[in-house]
Amino acid sequence: MEELFPDPAQLLKLARTRMPYGKYAGSLLVDLPEPYLVWMRQKGFPEGDLGAMLECMYEVKANGLEYLFDPLRRG
């Protein structure tokens, strides 16, 4: 059985990208509150890379995987 590991480059990109607009403009995507990501999911994520990253952050938070970013926060 193949084990699945998160892509370190993708995690680093998520950890360093800031929200470009809206109520949380300037906030790191990893710091966006889960209720905001739930709201965005209901409204529809934007197109492109940002939408894909926001959808990924929604999945991370919905599944309790925030710990994946702990080493990135310390460094």
C-alpha positions as CSV (number, residue, x, y, z in Angstrom):
1,M,0.0,0.0,0.0
2,E,1.4,3.4,-1.0
3,E,1.8,6.0,1.8
4,L,0.7,9.5,1.0
5,F,2.9,12.4,2.3
6,P,2.1,16.1,1.9
7,D,4.3,17.9,-0.7
8,P,6.8,20.0,1.3
9,A,6.9,22.6,-1.4
10,Q,3.1,23.0,-1.4
11,L,3.1,23.3,2.4
12,L,5.8,25.9,2.3
13,K,3.9,27.9,-0.3
14,L,0.7,27.7,1.8
15,A,2.6,28.8,4.9
16,R,4.1,31.9,3.2
17,T,1.2,33.1,1.0
18,R,-0.9,36.0,2.3
19,M,-4.6,36.7,1.5
20,P,-4.6,39.4,-1.1
21,Y,-8.0,40.9,-0.4
22,G,-11.1,41.1,1.8
23,K,-11.5,41.1,5.5
24,Y,-8.3,39.1,6.1
25,A,-6.1,40.9,3.5
26,G,-2.5,40.5,4.5
27,S,-3.1,37.4,6.7
28,L,-1.2,34.3,6.0
29,L,-3.5,31.6,4.5
30,V,-2.6,29.2,7.3
31,D,-3.9,31.8,9.8
32,L,-7.3,32.3,8.2
33,P,-10.1,31.2,10.6
34,E,-11.9,28.0,9.7
35,P,-15.4,29.7,9.7
36,Y,-14.1,32.1,7.0
37,L,-12.9,29.2,4.9
38,V,-16.2,27.4,5.3
39,W,-18.0,30.6,4.2
40,M,-15.7,30.8,1.1
41,R,-16.4,27.2,0.3
42,Q,-20.2,27.9,0.4
43,K,-19.8,30.9,-1.8
44,G,-17.3,29.2,-4.1
45,F,-13.5,29.5,-4.0
46,P,-12.0,31.9,-6.5
47,E,-10.4,30.6,-9.7
48,G,-6.7,29.9,-10.1
49,D,-3.9,29.2,-7.7
50,L,-5.5,31.2,-4.9
51,G,-8.7,29.3,-5.0
52,A,-6.8,26.0,-5.0
53,M,-4.7,27.1,-2.0
54,L,-7.8,28.3,-0.1
55,E,-9.6,25.0,-0.8
56,C,-6.5,23.1,0.4
57,M,-6.5,25.2,3.6
58,Y,-10.2,24.4,4.1
59,E,-9.4,20.7,3.9
60,V,-6.4,21.1,6.2
61,K,-8.5,22.8,8.9
62,A,-11.6,20.7,8.4
63,N,-9.5,17.6,9.0
64,G,-7.4,18.9,11.9
65,L,-4.1,18.9,10.0
66,E,-2.9,22.3,11.1
67,Y,0.0,20.6,12.9
68,L,1.6,20.0,9.5
69,F,2.5,23.7,9.6
70,D,4.0,23.8,13.1
71,P,7.6,23.3,11.9
72,L,7.1,26.0,9.3
73,R,5.8,28.5,11.9
74,R,8.9,28.0,14.1
75,G,11.3,28.5,11.2
